[in-house]
Amino acid sequence: MLKQFFETRVVMGMTITEKILARAAGCDAVSAGELVSAGIDVIMCHDVTTPAAISMLKEHGIDRVFDTSRIVVTPDHFQPAKDIKSAELHKRLDAWAREKGIEHYYKLGRAGVCHALLPEQGHIRPGEVIVGGDSHTCTYGAFAAFSTGIGSTDLAAAIATGELWFKVPATMKIVLNGSLARGVYSKDVIIAVITKIGVDGAIYKAMEFTGDALKDMTMEARMTITNMVIEAGGKNGTIAFDEVTKAYLDAHLKDSNADYT
């Protein structure tokens, strides 16, 4: 009598990062090391890496933008332009954003530092997958999102298709307990963490921050922590949704019963 073997998979509990990527990839569960193709909820484009992505799309004859409402464009690094080359980058970014009808285009005069602008304007929401052509795009993980920086090639692919593949990162749990002494700030906290684990201590890992010290930190303080995970080699940083997150979002996202004309 033949003995039948059935391949089974033991599904362990998932981290914040794994849950978000599972949802975005249409999977019941994912685990560290798996390759997944995930839908992108928000793409951040600024004046340094986006012009190169635009050139790649043009070179390959790709004219489409997957969703003009999910792309946020802002001049960031060079505003006002420091030289002719910088001004030319702005000109190319402006022409592309206008041509494609990008709905969330913060042109010069309305632009700002991208990692402050997007949360302040209500573009960052918990549980979403966010990518941007800047290494510090990991900032938005403070809102319980999966957020990571990408290069111009991946940026071009995301703009055209709305999807990217990811290797699910293993998660490093960092517990922050206690309270900050006078004159000590969240920047000091994350620098202390990086000092302890090293600048290569979290290579391609998700850094999940938890602990009672977070409850007294503003969203801006939390964003400072997740902003710096790349400096330890991290793929992304996350902080769980709580009342502090909710209060910030309530103040920055539109109300469900808002009156529009």
For each residue, the residues with C-beta under 8 A, 3 or more apart:
1:
2:
3:
4:
5:
6:
7:
8:
9:
10:
11: 28 29
12: 31
13:
14: 18 19 22 29 30 31
15: 18 19 171 206 208 238
16: 19 20 144 146 171 206 208 238 240
17: 20 21 146 168 169 171 206 208 236 238
18: 14 15 21 22 29 30 31 32 168 171
19: 14 15 16 22 23 127
20: 16 17 23 24 127 128 129 145 146
21: 17 18 24 25 30 36 38 129 146 166 168
22: 14 18 19 25 27 28 29 30 36
23: 19 20 26 127
24: 20 21 36 38 39 40 41 129 146
25: 21 22 30 36 37 38 39
26: 23
27: 22 30 36
28: 11 22
29: 11 14 18 22
30: 14 18 21 22 25 27 34 36 168
31: 12 14 18 34 168
32: 18 168 169 170 171
33: 167 168 170
34: 30 31 167 168
35: 165 166 167 168
36: 21 22 24 25 27 30 165 166 168
37: 25 163 164 165
38: 21 24 25 129 163 164 165 166
39: 24 25 129 162 163
40: 24 43 70 129 130 131 158 162 163 164
41: 24 70 125 128 129 130
42: 70 71 72 118 123 124 128 129 130 131
43: 40 70 71 72 130 131 132 155 158 159
44: 72 74 114 118 130 131 132 133 134 137
45: 49 50 53 71 72 73 74 93 132 133 155 159
46: 49 50 73 74 75 76 77 93 114 132 133 134
47: 50 51 74 75 76 77 78 79 86 89 90 93
48: 51 76 77 78 89 133 134
49: 45 46 52 53 133 134 151 152 155
50: 45 46 47 53 54 73 93 96 133 152 155
51: 47 48 54 55 89 92 93
52: 49 55 56 152
53: 45 49 50 56 57 133 152 153 155 156 159
54: 50 51 57 58 92 93 96 156
55: 51 52 58 59
56: 52 53 59 60 152 153 156
57: 53 54 60 62 63 156 159 160
58: 54 55 61 62
59: 55 56
60: 56 57
61: 58
62: 57 58 156 160
63: 57
64: 160
65: 68 71 100 102 159 160
66: 70 158 159 160 161 162
67: 70 71 162
68: 65 71 100 101 102 103
69: 103 104
70: 40 41 42 43 66 67 162
71: 42 43 45 65 67 68 102 103 104 159
72: 42 43 44 45 104 106 114 117 118 121 123
73: 45 46 50 93 97 102 104 105 106
74: 44 45 46 47 105 106 111 112 114 117
75: 46 47 78 79 90 93 106 107 108 111
76: 46 47 48 79 111 112 113 114 134
77: 46 47 48
78: 47 48 75 81 82 86 89 90
79: 47 75 76 90 108 111
80: 108
81: 78 84 86 87 89 90
82: 78 86
83: 86 87
84: 81 87 88
85: 88 89
86: 47 78 81 82 83 89 90
87: 81 83 84 90 91
88: 84 85 91 92
89: 47 48 51 78 81 85 86 92 93
90: 47 75 78 79 81 86 87 93 94 108
91: 87 88 94 95
92: 51 54 88 89 95 96
93: 45 46 47 50 51 54 73 75 89 90 96 97
94: 90 91 97 98 107 108
95: 91 92 98 99
96: 50 54 92 93 99 100 102
97: 73 93 94 100 102 105 107
98: 94 95 101 102 105
99: 95 96
100: 65 68 96 97
101: 68 98
102: 65 68 71 73 96 97 98 105
103: 68 69 71
104: 69 71 72 73 121 123
105: 73 74 97 98 102
106: 72 73 74 75 110 111 112 117 121
107: 75 94 97 110 111
108: 75 79 80 90 94 111
109:
110: 106 107
111: 74 75 76 79 106 107 108 117
112: 74 76 106 116 117 120
113: 76 116 117
114: 44 46 72 74 76 117 118 132 134
115: 118 119 134 136 137 139 140 223 227
116: 112 113 119 120
117: 72 74 106 111 112 113 114 120 121
118: 42 44 72 114 115 121 123 124 140
119: 115 116 122 123 124 140 143 219 223 248 252
120: 112 116 117 252
121: 72 104 106 117 118 252
122: 119 249 252 253 254
123: 42 72 104 118 119
124: 42 118 119 128 130 140 143 145 147
125: 41 128 143 145 249 253
126: 143 144 145 241 245 249
127: 19 20 23 144 145
128: 20 41 42 124 125 145 146
129: 20 21 24 38 39 40 41 42 145 146 147
130: 40 41 42 43 44 124 137 140 145 146 147 148
131: 40 42 43 44 137 147 148 149 150 154 155 158 164
132: 43 44 45 46 114 137 147 149 150 155
133: 44 45 46 48 49 50 53 137 149 150 151 152 155
134: 44 46 48 49 76 114 115 137 149
135: 138 149 230
136: 115 139 149 227 228 230
137: 44 115 130 131 132 133 134 140 147 148 149 150
138: 135 141 147 148 149 226 227 229 230 234 235 236 237
139: 115 136 142 147 223 226 227
140: 115 118 119 124 130 137 143 145 147 223 226
141: 138 144 145 146 147 226 229 236 237 238 239
142: 139 219 222 223 225 226 237 239 245
143: 119 124 125 126 140 219 239 241 245 248 249
144: 16 126 127 141 238 239 240 241 245
145: 20 124 125 126 127 128 129 130 140 141 238
146: 16 17 20 21 24 128 129 130 141 236 238
147: 124 129 130 131 132 137 138 139 140 141 226 236
148: 130 131 137 138 235 236
149: 131 132 133 134 135 136 137 138 230
150: 131 132 133 137 154 155 158 164
151: 49 133 154 155
152: 49 50 52 53 56 133 155 156
153: 53 56 156 157
154: 131 150 151 157 158 164
155: 43 45 49 50 53 131 132 133 150 151 152 158 159
156: 53 54 56 57 62 152 153 159 160
157: 153 154 160 161 163 164
158: 40 43 66 131 150 154 155 161 162 163 164
159: 43 45 53 57 65 66 71 155 156
160: 57 62 64 65 66 156 157
161: 66 157 158 164
162: 39 40 66 67 70 158
163: 37 38 39 40 157 158
164: 37 38 40 131 150 154 157 158 161
165: 35 36 37 38
166: 21 35 36 38 169
167: 33 34 35 204
168: 17 18 21 30 31 32 33 34 35 36
169: 17 32 166 204 205 206 235 236
170: 32 33 204 205 206
171: 15 16 17 18 32 205 206 207 208
172: 197 202 205 206 207 208 234
173: 208 210
174: 193 207 208 209 210 211
175: 210 211
176: 189 209 210 211 212 213 214
177: 211 212 213
178: 212 213
179: 213 216
180: 184 185 186 188 189 213 216
181: 184
182:
183:
184: 180 181 188 189
185: 180 188 189 221 224
186: 180 189 190 217 221 222 224 225
187: 190 191 224 228
188: 180 184 185 191 192
189: 176 180 184 185 186 192 193 213 225
190: 186 187 193 194 224 225 227 228 229
191: 187 188 194 195 228
192: 188 189 195 196
193: 174 189 190 196 197 232
194: 190 191 197 198 199 201 228 231 232
195: 191 192
196: 192 193 201
197: 172 193 194 201 202 232
198: 194 201 232
199: 194 231 232 233
200: 203 232 233
201: 194 196 197 198 232 233
202: 172 197 205 207 229 232 233 234
203: 200 233 234
204: 167 169 170 233 234 235
205: 169 170 171 172 202 233 234 235
206: 15 16 17 169 170 171 172 234 235 236 237 238
207: 171 172 174 202 226 229 232 234 236 237 238
208: 15 16 17 171 172 173 174 237 238 239 240
209: 174 176 214 222 225 226 237 238 239
210: 173 174 175 176 214 239 240
211: 174 175 176 177 214
212: 176 177 178 215
213: 176 177 178 179 180 189 216 217
214: 176 209 210 211 217 222 239 242 244
215: 212 242 244
216: 179 180 213
217: 186 213 214 221 222 225 244
218: 221 222 244
219: 119 142 143 222 223 244 245 248
220: 223 224
221: 185 186 217 218 224 225
222: 142 186 209 214 217 218 219 225 226 239 244
223: 115 119 139 140 142 219 220 226 227
224: 185 186 187 190 220 221 227 228
225: 142 186 189 190 209 217 221 222 228 229 237 239
226: 138 139 140 141 142 147 207 209 222 223 229 236 237 238 239
227: 115 136 138 139 190 223 224
228: 136 187 190 191 194 224 225 231 232 237
229: 138 141 190 202 207 225 226 232 234 236 237
230: 135 136 138 149 233 234
231: 194 199 228
232: 193 194 197 198 199 200 201 202 207 228 229
233: 199 200 201 202 203 204 205 230
234: 138 172 202 203 204 205 206 207 229 230 237
235: 138 148 169 204 205 206
236: 17 138 141 146 147 148 169 206 207 226 229
237: 138 141 142 206 207 208 209 225 226 228 229 234
238: 15 16 17 141 144 145 146 206 207 208 209 226
239: 141 142 143 144 208 209 210 214 222 225 226 245
240: 16 144 208 210
241: 126 143 144 245 246
242: 214 215 245 246
243: 246 247
244: 214 215 217 218 219 222 247 248
245: 126 142 143 144 219 239 241 242 248 249
246: 241 242 243 249 250
247: 243 244 250 251
248: 119 143 219 244 245 251 252
249: 122 125 126 143 245 246 252 253
250: 246 247 253
251: 247 248
252: 119 120 121 122 248 249
253: 122 125 249 250
254: 122 258
255: 258
256:
257:
258: 254 255
259:
260:
261:
